[in-house]
Amino acid sequence: MIASDPGVLGGKPVIAGTRISVQLVLEKLADGWSIDDLLDDYPQLSREQVDAALAYAARRMGSQAATS
């Protein structure tokens, strides 16, 4: 559900089929938005896609910790 394409947002990880970046999802949640808030403001998103963005970020953080 997460894709990276150099032609979309400069290759940033995005929700597949959208131009909504994983970073945007994380920033909104960090700013206090709920998942329901995200779904209301971005109706093209599903709860499963938000969960996929969170899982992607967790995996990336885990891989970075392993290389530090």
Backbone as a chain_set.jsonl record, in Angstrom:
{"seq": "MIASDPGVLGGKPVIAGTRISVQLVLEKLADGWSIDDLLDDYPQLSREQVDAALAYAARRMGSQAATS", "coords": {"N": [[0.801, -1.206, 0.0], [2.155, 1.13, 0.221], [4.075, 3.235, -1.778], [6.937, 4.168, -3.721], [7.94, 6.392, -6.071], [9.969, 7.935, -8.37], [8.769, 9.859, -9.989], [6.637, 10.826, -8.577], [6.004, 13.071, -6.146], [8.754, 13.459, -5.887], [9.817, 10.986, -5.281], [9.25, 10.409, -2.652], [7.913, 8.279, -0.08], [4.603, 7.296, -0.593], [1.037, 6.934, -0.127], [-0.124, 4.323, -1.965], [-1.312, 4.965, -5.223], [-2.072, 7.544, -4.699], [-1.197, 10.991, -4.039], [-0.519, 11.433, -1.489], [1.653, 11.7, 1.065], [3.525, 9.499, 3.213], [4.831, 10.909, 5.15], [3.169, 13.197, 5.446], [0.886, 12.017, 6.578], [1.969, 11.093, 9.017], [2.814, 13.533, 10.147], [0.37, 14.893, 10.48], [-0.902, 13.209, 12.34], [0.922, 13.468, 14.44], [0.476, 16.112, 15.036], [-1.814, 15.977, 16.435], [-4.106, 15.187, 15.151], [-6.745, 12.88, 14.73], [-7.179, 9.516, 13.483], [-9.692, 9.375, 12.363], [-10.096, 12.105, 11.815], [-8.224, 12.445, 9.753], [-9.335, 10.743, 7.81], [-11.719, 12.072, 7.343], [-10.845, 14.534, 6.247], [-9.336, 13.696, 4.104], [-10.817, 12.006, 2.038], [-10.182, 10.068, 0.174], [-8.521, 8.334, 1.388], [-8.175, 5.274, 3.242], [-8.794, 3.575, 6.335], [-7.131, 1.351, 6.498], [-5.047, 2.107, 4.819], [-3.93, 4.236, 6.246], [-3.073, 2.813, 8.488], [-1.176, 1.241, 7.173], [0.692, 3.19, 6.481], [1.627, 3.91, 9.01], [2.737, 1.465, 9.824], [4.728, 1.206, 7.885], [6.381, 3.387, 8.541], [7.198, 2.587, 11.101], [8.659, 0.266, 10.492], [10.714, 1.418, 8.967], [11.94, 3.038, 10.879], [12.862, 1.068, 12.58], [14.721, -0.208, 10.923], [16.566, 1.829, 10.589], [17.526, 2.137, 13.179], [18.909, -0.206, 13.471], [21.105, 0.205, 11.882], [22.468, 2.209, 13.092]], "CA": [[0.0, 0.0, 0.0], [3.057, 2.271, 0.185], [4.848, 3.208, -3.017], [7.91, 5.235, -3.96], [8.14, 6.56, -7.503], [10.66, 9.21, -8.57], [7.89, 10.802, -10.661], [5.569, 11.254, -7.666], [6.547, 13.759, -4.959], [10.212, 13.314, -5.815], [10.202, 9.669, -4.781], [8.863, 10.195, -1.253], [6.914, 7.214, 0.096], [3.224, 7.784, -0.612], [-0.023, 5.937, -0.157], [-0.215, 3.895, -3.365], [-2.437, 5.486, -5.974], [-2.363, 8.92, -4.291], [-0.033, 11.857, -3.829], [-0.495, 11.674, -0.045], [2.886, 11.087, 1.56], [3.587, 8.921, 4.561], [5.236, 12.015, 6.014], [1.987, 14.002, 5.743], [0.056, 11.253, 7.512], [2.633, 11.115, 10.318], [2.791, 14.899, 10.685], [-0.984, 15.199, 10.939], [-1.131, 12.468, 13.582], [1.764, 14.084, 15.472], [-0.143, 17.392, 15.379], [-3.004, 15.736, 17.247], [-5.236, 14.707, 14.371], [-7.094, 11.47, 14.893], [-7.325, 8.828, 12.203], [-10.982, 9.809, 11.82], [-9.876, 13.431, 11.233], [-7.551, 12.225, 8.464], [-10.295, 10.153, 6.877], [-12.689, 13.108, 6.994], [-10.211, 15.544, 5.396], [-8.774, 13.023, 2.927], [-11.76, 10.899, 1.847], [-9.616, 9.026, -0.683], [-7.772, 7.427, 2.266], [-8.893, 4.297, 4.057], [-8.147, 3.275, 7.614], [-6.066, 0.388, 6.222], [-3.919, 2.846, 4.257], [-3.294, 4.954, 7.359], [-2.357, 1.778, 9.236], [-0.016, 0.86, 6.371], [1.677, 4.271, 6.617], [2.22, 3.772, 10.346], [3.578, 0.263, 9.819], [5.892, 1.531, 7.06], [7.253, 4.257, 9.339], [7.775, 1.776, 12.183], [9.7, -0.584, 9.89], [11.841, 2.282, 8.584], [12.623, 3.431, 12.114], [13.564, -0.133, 13.05], [15.901, -0.463, 10.076], [17.548, 2.871, 10.863], [18.123, 1.855, 14.483], [19.821, -1.339, 13.294], [22.313, 0.659, 11.211], [23.106, 3.26, 13.897]], "C": [[0.839, 1.264, 0.0], [3.916, 2.139, -1.059], [5.838, 4.367, -3.026], [8.189, 5.254, -5.452], [8.821, 7.913, -7.707], [9.792, 10.276, -9.249], [6.757, 11.325, -9.796], [6.211, 11.797, -6.393], [8.044, 13.517, -4.778], [10.672, 11.993, -5.23], [9.89, 9.429, -3.312], [7.89, 9.028, -1.171], [5.516, 7.823, 0.207], [2.269, 6.611, -0.47], [-0.227, 5.594, -1.634], [-1.484, 4.442, -4.021], [-2.83, 6.912, -5.612], [-1.075, 9.728, -4.317], [0.046, 12.254, -2.351], [0.704, 10.93, 0.524], [2.699, 10.486, 2.948], [3.935, 10.026, 5.545], [4.042, 12.876, 6.401], [1.108, 13.306, 6.771], [0.656, 11.322, 8.917], [2.591, 12.499, 10.952], [1.413, 15.262, 11.209], [-1.286, 14.482, 12.253], [-0.314, 13.068, 14.725], [1.193, 15.429, 15.932], [-1.45, 17.224, 16.158], [-4.234, 15.315, 16.466], [-5.503, 13.259, 14.73], [-7.141, 10.822, 13.505], [-8.653, 9.229, 11.562], [-10.887, 11.205, 11.2], [-9.238, 13.301, 9.849], [-8.537, 11.712, 7.42], [-11.353, 11.163, 6.443], [-12.098, 14.12, 6.008], [-9.642, 14.966, 4.1], [-9.631, 11.793, 2.625], [-11.246, 9.796, 0.925], [-8.779, 8.03, 0.125], [-8.712, 6.444, 2.953], [-8.127, 4.106, 5.361], [-6.972, 2.312, 7.403], [-4.837, 1.082, 5.637], [-3.185, 3.649, 5.328], [-2.495, 3.967, 8.208], [-1.094, 1.347, 8.492], [1.078, 1.92, 6.455], [2.378, 4.186, 7.97], [3.151, 2.563, 10.406], [4.851, 0.507, 9.013], [6.886, 2.368, 7.872], [7.928, 3.478, 10.462], [8.889, 0.881, 11.644], [10.925, 0.233, 9.531], [12.634, 2.714, 9.81], [13.418, 2.251, 12.658], [14.807, -0.409, 12.233], [16.957, 0.592, 10.288], [18.258, 2.632, 12.186], [19.158, 0.741, 14.362], [21.129, -0.9, 12.648], [23.046, 1.722, 11.998], [24.124, 2.691, 14.841]], "O": [[0.31, 2.357, -0.198], [4.425, 1.059, -1.359], [5.602, 5.41, -2.416], [8.622, 4.255, -6.026], [8.3, 8.934, -7.26], [10.053, 11.469, -9.1], [5.992, 12.183, -10.235], [6.876, 11.066, -5.659], [8.533, 13.387, -3.655], [11.795, 11.888, -4.735], [10.22, 8.373, -2.773], [7.116, 8.808, -2.103], [5.281, 8.739, 0.995], [2.642, 5.454, -0.666], [-0.475, 6.479, -2.452], [-2.574, 4.387, -3.452], [-3.804, 7.442, -6.147], [0.002, 9.197, -4.587], [0.613, 13.293, -2.012], [0.772, 9.702, 0.478], [1.846, 10.904, 3.731], [3.393, 10.073, 6.65], [3.91, 13.253, 7.565], [0.641, 13.932, 7.723], [-0.054, 11.577, 9.89], [2.359, 12.628, 12.154], [1.296, 15.876, 12.27], [-1.857, 15.072, 13.17], [-0.802, 13.168, 15.851], [1.399, 15.838, 17.075], [-2.11, 18.207, 16.498], [-5.296, 15.106, 17.052], [-4.572, 12.501, 15.004], [-7.142, 11.513, 12.486], [-8.726, 9.404, 10.346], [-11.518, 11.47, 10.177], [-9.656, 13.96, 8.897], [-8.565, 12.194, 6.287], [-11.829, 11.118, 5.308], [-12.761, 14.517, 5.049], [-9.489, 15.685, 3.113], [-9.228, 10.668, 2.919], [-11.812, 8.703, 0.897], [-8.373, 6.994, -0.402], [-9.879, 6.743, 3.208], [-6.947, 4.443, 5.456], [-5.937, 2.444, 8.056], [-3.707, 0.688, 5.928], [-1.957, 3.73, 5.314], [-1.365, 4.258, 8.602], [-0.057, 1.113, 9.113], [2.262, 1.586, 6.495], [3.592, 4.372, 8.056], [4.236, 2.643, 10.982], [5.93, 0.067, 9.409], [8.084, 2.086, 7.882], [9.108, 3.69, 10.74], [9.942, 0.754, 12.269], [12.053, -0.203, 9.76], [13.864, 2.75, 9.776], [14.535, 2.428, 13.145], [15.838, -0.802, 12.781], [18.146, 0.292, 10.18], [19.455, 2.893, 12.306], [20.166, 0.745, 15.068], [22.157, -1.551, 12.836], [24.149, 2.111, 11.614], [24.754, 3.436, 15.592]]}, "num_chains": 1, "name": "protein.A"}
